Amino acid sequence: MAETLTHDVIIIGGGPVGMGLAIELGQRGIRVAVVERYATPQPVPKGQNLTQRTMEHFHFWGCEDDLRSRRIVPRDVANGGMVCYGTLLGDYRYDWLPREKVGQFYFSKVERLPQYETEASLRARAAQIECIETFYGWTGDGFVEDAVGITVQIRQHKGDATRTLRGQYLVGSDGSNSRTRDNAGIHQTKSDHDRLMVLLVFRSTQLHELLSRFPARSFYNAIHPDMEGYWKFLGRVDLGTTWFFHAPVPSGTTSDNFDFTQYLHSAVGQEFPLEIDYVGFWDMRVAIADTYRKGRVLIAGDAAHSHPPYGGYGINTGFEDAANLGWKLAAVLQGWAEDKLLDSYDEERRPVFASTASDFIERFIEEDRDFLKTWDPAVDREGFEAEWQKRSQVTSEVTAFEPNYDGSSIVFGDSNQHPGARGSHVFQARSGHHIAPALLADGRNTYDALGSGFTLFDFTADGSLSKAFAAAAQALRVPLNIVHDPDGPAGQIYQAGAVLVRPDQFVAWTGDQAGPAPEEILSKVIGKQ
């Protein structure tokens, strides 16, 4: 008699990425177990900046409205930040990372709230999905893989109880110190910046009053020659009282041997009353796993990659891991794709993180370091101000950040390209790229017409392409939603006769009747070729 598995997927780590993956799978009918050490979300305000793309995930996960209702900072406070020279109250500043500039290319708007509120929203949504079983207050304690499945031992985080779970796949989303990754024998490549960083959470209404002379922003970066390109980074948790602060500190610093109050005063440029609620430390490094998959074990989020919290890329990158991996695991478990489709998760997501780290985060550090070495207002005020003005006009970090799967083996496109985080925002539908929203003839947004599987937008007049794709999908058992829309503006906006969209809202193919046969197209995009 065939073995009956308790779960299809076991997820170790129920932070935002693990819970997002559980919801992605659970909504597709996949039986999921989530093992999370903390019974309640930890009240540390990290991972606050949620991009438009991340909010699209929350839309499809059925909890966008709930998440937005938990926002703490008023909506008239810009999600972006401000870069200041020397101190936050210095003479030179400009707006930075205005992600709203690319909002038209996404279905949802940006959001900002502390990670513990995001986790609470995800936990609430997961509790509504019957096939998700949660083990809050438990940790993974090892696993054994065999030809049929994987056996996972878990234990109470604060207790002696143990349990055994059985499933087909194990996903580690258990943070940068992932035991799942280590137990699977997956190694990391690290780029160590040899910097100890502090995270402070503190309260000060007076700081809010000091900064009220400027337009309200969610975060502030002070760059100073002494920091060698690293930031004194301060952000709002709420409007008026609570703040967080990241900055380099000397090696060997502890919560007891350093004057953090004076350090905050030096970053702001003026003394002010404050009360510190939390002191934590982390090492400034970029780390990426050498593979995101080993047999039945996969890793996601910080377990797969970690980097400094510059630009709010971390949590958003992890959510995209969940969206990418989720539909592929479901496809394999539901039988309409083969196990090798899971290899495309590493193929697509790992280069995107590598590009995010090198082309954006580490580039910020290098460019600031070079600028601070070259320009000094005390030496050459005119030259400094001219260069500062140039910096203030650059928004390329927003417009150029467009993660894509160019050259992926499961999209139709130029095989000489490579997935990465650098790209461009356009409305034209491009294979391997996120699809922008557009209007259909019936007034719906194309995002409202997307199915949970693949979706074909057929803009040809006779609809023959729709019929051919429907027959191919039936033969291959691929879930396909077909939208025939010859009269709406979407076809002109996308500049294509037809667009095939993956379950994660990335374009798999664009073309018309003259292209490859539908069965060939569908076979490729689910990894059967």
Secondary structure, 3 states (H helix, E strand, C coil): CCCCCCCCEEEECCCHHHHHHHHHHHCCCCCEEEEECCCCCCCCCCCCEECHHHHHHHHHCCCHHHHHHCCCCCCCCEEEEEEEECCCCCCCEEEECCHHHHHHHCCCCCEECCHHHHHHHHHHHHCCCCCEEEEECEEEEEEEECCCCEEEEEEECCCCCEEEEEECEEEECCCCCCHHHHHCCCCEEEEEEEEEEEEEEEECHHHHHHHCCCCCEEEEEEECHHHCCCCEEEEECCCCCEEEEEEEECCCCCCCCCCHHHHHHHHHCCCCCCEEEEEEEEEEEEEEECCCEECCEEECHHHCEECCCCCCHHHHHHHHHHHHHHHHHHHHHCCCCCHHHHHHHHHHHHHHHHHHHHHHHHHHHHHHHHHHHHCCCCCCHHHHHHHHHHHHCCCHHHHCEEEECCCCCCCCCCCCCCCEEECCCCCCCCCCCECCCCECCCCCEHHHHCCCCEEEEECCCCCHHHHHHHHHHHHHCCCEEEEECCCCCHHHHHCCCEEEECCCCEEEEEECCCCCCHHHHHHHHCCCC
